[in-house]
Amino acid sequence: MTTSDKFTGKLPDDASSDTASDPASDPASDPAARLSENLCKVDALTHRLNEVMSRRATGKSGHNKSLDGPDQELFARAMTSYWTKAMADPAKMMQQQMELWGKSVSQFAAAQKPAQQAEEPAKDRRFANPMWDNNPYFAAVKQQYLMNAEMIEKAVSEVEDMDDLDKRRLGFFSKQIIDMMAPTNFLATNPDALEKAVETEGQSLLDGLENLIADLEANDGELIVRLADESAFEIGGNIATTPGDVIYRNRMMELIQYRPTTDKVHETPVILFPPWINKFYILDLKEQNSLIKWITEQGYTLFVVSWINPDASYAETGMEDYIEDGYLAALREVKAICGVSQVNAVGYCIAGTTLAMTLSLLKQRGDKSVKSATFFTALTDFSDQGEFTPFLQNDFIDGIEEEVEEQGLLRSFIMARTFSYLRSTDLIYTPAIRSYMMGQTPPAFDLLFWNGDGANLPALMAVQYLRSLCQNNEFARDGIELMGHTLRLDEVDVPLCSIACETDHIAPWVNCYRGVQQMGGRSRTFIVTQSGHIAGIVNPPSKKKYGHYTNEDMALDPADWLESADFHEGSWWPRWEGWLRKRSGKMVAARAPGDSSHEVLEAAPGSYVKVKANR
């Protein structure tokens, strides 16, 4: 039976005229009737939709419209430039319009011809369905969209009388509009969704609307596409399960000491500081890819900081508090528990940035508590803002300041939304299509579950980070004023190892490299691993998936460094462990968590990591 046959619900030719007794007249067995019945249920769901959207407008979410897009002056300047150019050279502008009209007419004419099988599969995954090439309607829609997108991109590239920064922002936000208007994002022009609706007699649309409303209700009317099936995971149950214990707690963090897996351990313990923008268990998702578990198996006493997920009561908490009650407190407690004078410290992402500032502070105080430092994808020089450039200008940062002044914190969904728009097709539109048009349940994918389990940022800390570091680059320039000191990047002089990721769009390896070049120590090791911000770091040797690059010459510019670097197959983990081993002292008896003055408070992963973010 074809799809169209299923949809018509026609009676067989020999059907009795007494349809009351005919099974085909029963709505339960009539596909068209079932479709109609399902679509009628939309009314009830629409009522729920209207209700949740009214709460968004008037409720506690306090939606800040200034964070939805750039200052409209950006587009006004672009339009002024466009029309000025049109007046100065009308012939060229008309030529461009005639070119678009000509392509559109040619495309319309081509659409009238019999459909032909596409010779090559579509390179754009959005248009993988054969109907985009073989069906005249969908082929015309696709081609017209691609032509319009090309025309917009060309127009933006030819805008004059705008500085490079504004033109870069214009290009980014124009690309967002292009991606948003893709025909795959609309039911009437998405063949996959239409086929699914017919196949399921409309149930997929009903399920999709239910998914949409559930996501809106869960977030006070803010549309945050759920990426993973949250019911499939339990923190401490089937993820974040490496055995350990919380042995210290304060208002900023819980300190977890992981249980040894070897009889002997290196004398110098390791403290790992994860980013507080996300939760630490990205490094302990499951046994086979857990960096935390792997470190303990190599014979190290490992401590990991689990940061508090702050609420509005943390509004006045700044970078100083993270350093004082996070880094310095952890150093103090670990030295006391292990009976040592030095530790090896690791900082991931923003925690690596802050580790570098802490090292400058320790140097000025004459404190040699840190024997070596390791940085995972950590930016310390923000002179190039990379892909975040569109969001790090005053219109957005002003909006964030308004947001945090009202809320007391920067809510996690705002950060998540910003990160997602850097990869909008993969992290917004494709998941939305699957969930809202196809009616699919989000996958039980641990990485996506972690990605959706966000953390808030305290108001003061967020503004300090965005203004002083991201915008003004104070740490790498003249120094950043914190805790009565001027902290400087060139004062980071302990032996260090920095791991950056080749395709990282959050902390580009080139920028990480430039920061390490400015550090003051003579013992500097730099490794570039294949893949991105997460997969490049969570790269266990057993996977044999991504390789890495090394080059001892840190005087080279980034391009020459990579060009002359040695490539090594496999994970960087063993190479880093070899570097760490040389700085970890003799072997001693394995240490159980805590001591007489640090009783076990609870089992890992602790309580702080389970606190959900305010939305």
Secondary structure, DSSP 8 states (H G I E B T S, - for coil): --HHHHHH----TT--S-GGG-GGGSGGG-HHHHHHHHHHTHHHHHHHHHHHHHHHHHSTT---GGGSS--THHHHHHHHHHHHHHHH-HHHHHHHHHHHHHHHHHHHHHHTS-----SS--SSGGG-STHHHHSHHHHHHHHHHHHHHHHHHHHHHT--SS-HHHHHHHHHHHHHHHHHT-GGGSGGG-HHHHHHHHHTTTHHHHHHHHHHHHHHHHTTT------S-GGG--BTTTBS-S-EEEEEE-SSEEEEEE--SSSEEESS-EEEE--SSS-GGGG-SSGGG-HHHHHHHTT--EEEEEE----GGGTT--HHHHIIIIIIHHHHHHHHHHT-S-EEEEEETHHHHHHHHHHHHHHHHT---EEEEEEES-----SS-GGGGGGSSHHHHHHHHHHHHHHSEE-HHHHHHHHHHTTHIIIIIHHHIIIIIS-------HHHHHHHS---EEHHHHHHIIIIIIIT-TTTTT-EEETTEEE-GGG--S-EEEEEETT-SSS-HHHHHHHHHTS--S-EEEEEESS-TTTTTS--GGG----EEE-S-TTS-HHHHHHT-EEESS-SHHHHHHHHHTTS-SEEE---S-BTTB---EETT-SGGG-----
